[in-house]
């Protein structure tokens, strides 16, 4: 979910695209 992505970005400094793939 968008919230999970934001939480990931909060702790891991990566771009949104990578966050989506990681999610």
N, C-alpha and C positions, 0 to 999 in steps of 0.2 A: 504493500500500500504506500501511497505518497508519504504518510507519516513515518513508515519504516525507512524509506529512502532518506528522509531528512534526518532521522536518528542516526543512520549510517554515516551520512555526510558530516554530522555533528562530531563524530569520533574519528572517522577516517577521511582525511583530506583528498578525496578523489572527485572526478567530474561526475555529473549526473548520469551520463551515459553508462559509465562503469558501475554506478550504483544500481541502475536498473538491471544490468546484467547480473550483478552480485545478488540482487534481490530475487 
